[in-house]
């Protein structure tokens, strides 16, 4: 699979496509999205994208600075018709 930038991975996730970042730290199978090997997002039964908030003040607790950045990128994704729900 061709490696892409982080933005392209987030867009692939909302569009239901597979993608891996150039570093391999952010990836999606189209349904779930991962920061390293930690699942930070999923697709609900109704197709809604749901993000788990692994930031310092988030409901899932802080994991790492990079994971926090990945979660932050998912809060608003340019070009996405519907924005993910952050829990």
MMTF fields as JSON, N, C-alpha, C and O atoms, coordinates in Angstrom:
{
  "mmtfVersion": "1.0.0",
  "mmtfProducer": "UNKNOWN",
  "numBonds": 347,
  "numAtoms": 348,
  "numGroups": 87,
  "numChains": 1,
  "numModels": 1,
  "chainsPerModel": [1],
  "groupsPerChain": [87],
  "chainIdList": ["A"],
  "bondAtomList": [4, 2, 8, 6, 12, 10, 16, 14, 20, 18, 24, 22, 28, 26, 32, 30, 36, 34, 40, 38, 44, 42, 48, 46, 52, 50, 56, 54, 60, 58, 64, 62, 68, 66, 72, 70, 76, 74, 80, 78, 84, 82, 88, 86, 92, 90, 96, 94, 100, 98, 104, 102, 108, 106, 112, 110, 116, 114, 120, 118, 124, 122, 128, 126, 132, 130, 136, 134, 140, 138, 144, 142, 148, 146, 152, 150, 156, 154, 160, 158, 164, 162, 168, 166, 172, 170, 176, 174, 180, 178, 184, 182, 188, 186, 192, 190, 196, 194, 200, 198, 204, 202, 208, 206, 212, 210, 216, 214, 220, 218, 224, 222, 228, 226, 232, 230, 236, 234, 240, 238, 244, 242, 248, 246, 252, 250, 256, 254, 260, 258, 264, 262, 268, 266, 272, 270, 276, 274, 280, 278, 284, 282, 288, 286, 292, 290, 296, 294, 300, 298, 304, 302, 308, 306, 312, 310, 316, 314, 320, 318, 324, 322, 328, 326, 332, 330, 336, 334, 340, 338, 344, 342],
  "bondOrderList": [1, 1, 1, 1, 1, 1, 1, 1, 1, 1, 1, 1, 1, 1, 1, 1, 1, 1, 1, 1, 1, 1, 1, 1, 1, 1, 1, 1, 1, 1, 1, 1, 1, 1, 1, 1, 1, 1, 1, 1, 1, 1, 1, 1, 1, 1, 1, 1, 1, 1, 1, 1, 1, 1, 1, 1, 1, 1, 1, 1, 1, 1, 1, 1, 1, 1, 1, 1, 1, 1, 1, 1, 1, 1, 1, 1, 1, 1, 1, 1, 1, 1, 1, 1, 1, 1],
  "groupList": [{"groupName": "UNK", "atomNameList": ["N", "CA", "C", "O"], "elementList": ["N", "C", "C", "O"], "formalChargeList": [0, 0, 0, 0], "bondAtomList": [1, 0, 2, 1, 3, 2], "bondOrderList": [1, 1, 2], "singleLetterCode": "X", "chemCompType": "L-PEPTIDE LINKING"}],
  "groupTypeList": [0, 0, 0, 0, 0, 0, 0, 0, 0, 0, 0, 0, 0, 0, 0, 0, 0, 0, 0, 0, 0, 0, 0, 0, 0, 0, 0, 0, 0, 0, 0, 0, 0, 0, 0, 0, 0, 0, 0, 0, 0, 0, 0, 0, 0, 0, 0, 0, 0, 0, 0, 0, 0, 0, 0, 0, 0, 0, 0, 0, 0, 0, 0, 0, 0, 0, 0, 0, 0, 0, 0, 0, 0, 0, 0, 0, 0, 0, 0, 0, 0, 0, 0, 0, 0, 0, 0],
  "groupIdList": [1, 2, 3, 4, 5, 6, 7, 8, 9, 10, 11, 12, 13, 14, 15, 16, 17, 18, 19, 20, 21, 22, 23, 24, 25, 26, 27, 28, 29, 30, 31, 32, 33, 34, 35, 36, 37, 38, 39, 40, 41, 42, 43, 44, 45, 46, 47, 48, 49, 50, 51, 52, 53, 54, 55, 56, 57, 58, 59, 60, 61, 62, 63, 64, 65, 66, 67, 68, 69, 70, 71, 72, 73, 74, 75, 76, 77, 78, 79, 80, 81, 82, 83, 84, 85, 86, 87],
  "secStructList": [7, 7, 3, 3, 7, 2, 2, 2, 2, 2, 2, 2, 2, 2, 2, 6, 7, 7, 3, 3, 3, 6, 6, 1, 1, 3, 3, 3, 7, 1, 1, 7, 3, 3, 3, 6, 6, 3, 3, 3, 3, 3, 3, 7, 6, 6, 1, 7, 3, 3, 3, 7, 7, 7, 1, 6, 6, 1, 6, 6, 7, 7, 7, 7, 2, 2, 2, 2, 2, 2, 2, 2, 2, 2, 2, 1, 7, 6, 6, 7, 1, 1, 7, 7, 3, 3, 7],
  "xCoordList": [0.847, 0.0, 0.893, 1.874, 0.537, 1.276, 1.093, -0.009, 2.173, 2.09, 1.753, 2.224, 0.929, 0.434, 0.629, 1.062, 0.309, 0.444, -0.734, -1.723, -0.609, -1.618, -3.008, -4.005, -3.072, -4.372, -5.056, -6.255, -4.32, -4.885, -5.4, -6.393, -4.724, -5.189, -6.528, -7.445, -6.656, -7.917, -9.054, -10.167, -8.784, -9.804, -10.182, -11.356, -9.202, -9.486, -10.408, -11.324, -10.166, -11.0, -12.455, -13.352, -12.709, -14.097, -14.741, -15.966, -13.934, -14.456, -14.514, -14.994, -14.024, -14.094, -13.032, -13.238, -11.892, -10.793, -9.621, -9.494, -8.764, -7.541, -6.462, -6.402, -5.614, -4.476, -3.498, -3.872, -2.224, -1.155, -0.329, -0.017, 0.027, 0.843, 2.27, 2.703, 2.985, 4.363, 5.271, 6.259, 4.951, 5.756, 5.202, 5.889, 3.961, 3.299, 2.645, 2.086, 2.703, 2.15, 0.646, 0.014, 0.057, -1.379, -1.878, -1.358, -2.888, -3.383, -4.868, -5.424, -5.499, -6.907, -7.184, -6.551, -8.15, -8.637, -9.951, -10.616, -10.315, -11.556, -12.672, -13.577, -12.613, -13.619, -13.036, -13.639, -11.873, -11.197, -9.967, -9.446, -9.515, -8.296, -7.402, -7.882, -6.105, -5.148, -4.013, -3.496, -3.634, -2.426, -1.46, -1.676, -0.403, 0.456, -0.451, -1.058, -0.571, -1.472, -2.729, -3.537, -2.894, -4.041, -5.198, -5.037, -6.348, -7.511, -8.049, -8.456, -8.056, -8.526, -9.854, -10.441, -10.328, -11.601, -12.234, -11.56, -13.552, -14.295, -15.463, -15.744, -16.13, -17.316, -18.5, -18.507, -19.509, -20.705, -21.593, -21.357, -22.607, -23.545, -24.225, -24.546, -24.441, -25.106, -24.125, -24.513, -22.86, -21.838, -21.164, -20.228, -21.621, -21.005, -19.607, -19.366, -18.685, -17.315, -17.212, -17.655, -16.623, -16.52, -15.057, -14.346, -14.602, -13.215, -13.125, -13.906, -12.181, -11.919, -10.898, -9.812, -11.246, -10.407, -9.283, -9.471, -8.117, -6.928, -6.005, -4.783, -6.582, -5.771, -5.696, -6.348, -4.91, -4.694, -6.006, -6.146, -6.949, -8.229, -9.348, -10.512, -9.006, -10.004, -10.551, -9.975, -11.661, -12.343, -11.611, -11.881, -10.686, -9.946, -8.545, -7.838, -8.146, -6.849, -5.709, -5.787, -4.678, -3.519, -2.692, -2.438, -2.266, -1.388, -0.014, 1.003, 0.018, 1.292, 1.002, -0.137, 2.028, 1.865, 1.442, 0.585, 2.044, 1.699, 0.252, -0.464, -0.184, -1.574, -2.52, -3.569, -2.168, -2.983, -3.102, -4.178, -2.013, -2.039, -2.939, -3.698, -2.849, -3.697, -5.175, -5.993, -5.523, -6.908, -7.333, -8.443, -6.453, -6.754, -7.056, -7.927, -6.347, -6.583, -7.967, -8.551, -8.486, -9.782, -10.969, -12.109, -10.715, -11.813, -12.514, -13.733, -11.741, -12.29, -11.442, -10.237, -12.064, -11.338, -11.795, -12.945, -10.892, -11.202, -11.712, -11.145, -12.768, -13.28, -14.247, -14.85, -14.404, -15.341, -16.764, -16.993, -17.711, -19.104, -19.681, -20.398, -19.364, -19.783, -18.552, -17.636, -18.529, -17.396, -17.568, -18.691, -16.459, -16.538, -17.092, -17.014, -17.644, -18.127, -17.001, -16.483, -16.613, -15.55, -16.17, -17.011, -15.737, -16.262, -15.129, -15.363],
  "yCoordList": [-1.178, 0.0, 1.24, 1.316, 2.199, 3.456, 4.239, 4.317, 4.804, 5.608, 7.046, 7.583, 7.661, 9.018, 9.882, 9.386, 11.172, 12.03, 11.796, 11.159, 12.32, 12.083, 12.559, 11.897, 13.709, 14.22, 13.221, 12.979, 12.649, 11.673, 10.432, 9.832, 10.05, 8.912, 9.261, 8.441, 10.457, 10.846, 10.899, 10.46, 11.428, 11.5, 10.103, 9.83, 9.223, 7.842, 7.18, 6.447, 7.438, 6.855, 7.292, 6.449, 8.595, 9.047, 8.562, 8.463, 8.262, 7.757, 6.225, 5.651, 5.562, 4.11, 3.382, 2.244, 4.039, 3.434, 3.111, 3.701, 2.189, 1.858, 2.895, 3.436, 3.167, 4.065, 3.921, 3.545, 4.23, 4.218, 5.478, 5.857, 6.134, 7.341, 7.012, 5.861, 8.045, 7.866, 7.281, 6.621, 7.514, 6.959, 5.628, 4.889, 5.323, 4.118, 4.285, 3.328, 5.488, 5.729, 5.939, 5.761, 6.314, 6.527, 5.66, 5.735, 4.835, 3.933, 3.673, 3.844, 3.258, 2.906, 1.747, 1.596, 0.937, -0.133, 0.288, -0.513, 1.552, 2.091, 2.139, 2.968, 1.263, 1.252, 1.817, 2.688, 1.326, 1.806, 2.616, 2.451, 3.494, 4.255, 4.101, 4.094, 3.978, 3.654, 4.663, 5.112, 5.011, 5.763, 4.748, 4.235, 4.465, 3.322, 2.091, 1.838, 1.332, 0.171, 0.414, -0.496, 1.646, 2.014, 2.482, 3.414, 1.852, 2.274, 3.569, 3.611, 4.632, 5.943, 6.327, 7.346, 5.532, 5.836, 4.593, 3.598, 4.666, 3.532, 4.049, 5.248, 3.137, 3.463, 2.775, 1.556, 3.573, 3.02, 2.294, 2.333, 1.639, 0.882, 1.752, 1.282, 3.012, 3.931, 4.631, 5.526, 4.219, 4.815, 6.035, 6.565, 6.499, 7.658, 7.303, 6.2, 8.25, 8.079, 8.597, 9.706, 7.79, 8.117, 8.102, 7.132, 9.19, 9.338, 9.198, 9.807, 8.403, 8.267, 9.334, 9.401, 10.152, 11.289, 10.87, 10.798, 10.595, 10.213, 11.411, 11.273, 12.588, 13.773, 13.962, 13.236, 14.929, 15.144, 15.349, 14.873, 16.041, 16.3, 15.404, 15.599, 14.445, 13.596, 12.516, 12.209, 11.951, 10.94, 9.603, 8.789, 9.356, 8.097, 8.223, 7.226, 9.44, 9.654, 9.803, 9.318, 10.465, 10.773, 9.525, 8.747, 9.326, 8.215, 8.697, 8.227, 9.639, 10.211, 11.503, 11.762, 12.309, 13.565, 13.3, 13.998, 12.294, 11.98, 11.514, 11.938, 10.652, 10.198, 11.372, 11.445, 12.287, 13.487, 14.293, 14.799, 14.413, 15.124, 14.409, 15.048, 13.085, 12.323, 12.527, 12.724, 12.482, 12.714, 14.127, 14.331, 15.091, 16.479, 16.624, 17.405, 15.882, 15.926, 15.393, 15.796, 14.495, 13.88, 14.723, 14.437, 15.747, 16.589, 17.308, 17.478, 17.723, 18.381, 17.964, 18.215, 17.331, 16.831, 17.598, 17.481, 18.379, 19.14, 18.189, 17.115, 18.58, 17.802, 16.703, 16.072, 16.464, 15.418, 15.988, 17.1, 15.22, 15.67, 15.784, 16.735, 14.811, 14.821, 14.704, 13.941, 15.457, 15.424, 14.32, 14.024, 13.709, 12.67, 13.203, 14.396, 12.3, 12.599, 12.238, 11.122, 13.161, 12.914, 12.547, 13.274, 11.392, 10.936, 10.79, 10.416],
  "zCoordList": [0.0, 0.0, 0.0, 0.739, -0.833, -0.901, 0.405, 0.949, 0.886, 2.113, 1.763, 0.761, 2.603, 2.352, 3.598, 4.638, 3.492, 4.673, 5.623, 5.26, 6.841, 7.884, 7.471, 7.756, 6.801, 6.362, 5.437, 5.568, 4.518, 3.589, 4.323, 3.911, 5.412, 6.217, 6.866, 6.854, 7.429, 8.074, 7.058, 7.348, 5.88, 4.835, 4.352, 4.103, 4.219, 3.821, 4.84, 4.468, 6.127, 7.182, 7.032, 7.063, 6.87, 6.753, 5.459, 5.379, 4.451, 3.183, 3.14, 2.162, 4.198, 4.271, 3.461, 3.04, 3.241, 2.483, 3.392, 4.465, 2.986, 3.715, 3.411, 2.306, 4.397, 4.189, 5.34, 6.451, 5.056, 6.06, 5.864, 4.735, 6.983, 6.896, 6.471, 6.523, 6.052, 5.592, 6.67, 6.35, 7.936, 9.034, 9.53, 10.235, 9.161, 9.638, 10.994, 11.529, 11.564, 12.898, 12.91, 13.951, 11.782, 11.677, 10.532, 9.419, 10.804, 9.759, 9.934, 11.019, 8.844, 8.88, 7.937, 6.892, 8.341, 7.468, 6.814, 6.157, 7.003, 6.468, 7.496, 7.396, 8.474, 9.549, 10.838, 11.466, 11.23, 12.443, 12.024, 10.921, 12.924, 12.688, 13.909, 15.043, 13.674, 14.726, 14.795, 13.772, 16.018, 16.297, 16.885, 17.983, 16.153, 16.466, 16.423, 15.382, 17.48, 17.474, 18.306, 18.494, 18.805, 19.627, 18.75, 17.963, 18.875, 18.105, 18.682, 19.843, 17.877, 18.335, 17.695, 18.057, 16.76, 16.124, 15.545, 15.279, 15.351, 14.834, 14.006, 13.983, 13.335, 12.551, 13.211, 13.382, 13.585, 14.225, 13.228, 12.021, 13.746, 12.909, 11.86, 10.769, 12.19, 11.275, 10.326, 9.576, 10.365, 9.502, 10.086, 9.488, 11.252, 11.898, 12.37, 12.861, 12.215, 12.677, 14.102, 14.401, 14.981, 16.405, 16.804, 16.542, 17.446, 17.87, 19.381, 20.112, 19.848, 21.281, 21.671, 21.095, 22.633, 23.011, 23.957, 25.171, 23.381, 24.147, 24.365, 24.297, 24.627, 24.919, 26.432, 27.183, 26.878, 28.308, 29.072, 30.199, 28.478, 29.15, 28.632, 28.98, 27.819, 27.187, 28.1, 29.144, 27.691, 28.497, 28.542, 29.425, 27.607, 27.589, 28.197, 28.337, 28.557, 29.184, 28.185, 27.056, 28.608, 27.766, 27.509, 28.429, 26.259, 25.901, 25.463, 25.971, 24.517, 24.061, 23.318, 22.929, 23.123, 22.396, 20.947, 20.405, 20.337, 18.946, 18.835, 17.929, 19.739, 19.724, 19.945, 19.305, 20.837, 21.052, 19.761, 19.443, 19.025, 17.741, 16.738, 16.009, 16.704, 15.789, 16.126, 15.227, 17.413, 17.836, 17.438, 16.948, 17.648, 17.278, 15.796, 15.412, 14.966, 13.526, 13.168, 12.162, 13.984, 13.702, 14.162, 13.795, 14.953, 15.436, 14.282, 14.295, 13.297, 12.112, 10.923, 10.895, 9.947, 8.787, 7.551, 7.129, 6.979, 5.759, 4.68, 4.473, 4.004, 2.9, 3.288, 2.419, 4.579, 5.027, 5.023, 5.496, 4.486, 4.453, 5.86, 6.171, 6.7, 8.108, 8.978, 8.672, 10.06, 10.965, 12.008, 12.416, 12.442, 13.464, 14.785, 15.077, 15.558, 16.902, 17.867, 17.813, 18.752, 19.707, 21.046, 21.575, 21.597, 22.895, 23.892, 25.042]
}
